[in-house]
């Protein structure tokens, strides 16, 4: 039995099983890089982004690389914004 508007051959899109763990790991890396190293932590964030971009261009899992980038950037920005609002920076 097929649902209207969908062809029987189309299934749900496959997402890499490493997406959620890399998102959480990225959040941790970004958070700790910003918390302990502040502006030097930005180099760690850039390093993770470069590694993820190279994995995408090499044909590896795009979902996992995107999750890693989003996690690291979000974790770092959260710490920086908290520091700005608290008046530390």
PyMOL commands that set and color helices and strands:
alter all, ss='L'
color gray80, all
select helices_A, chain A and resi 19-37+41-57+62-86
alter helices_A, ss='H'
color red, helices_A
deselect
rebuild
show_as cartoon
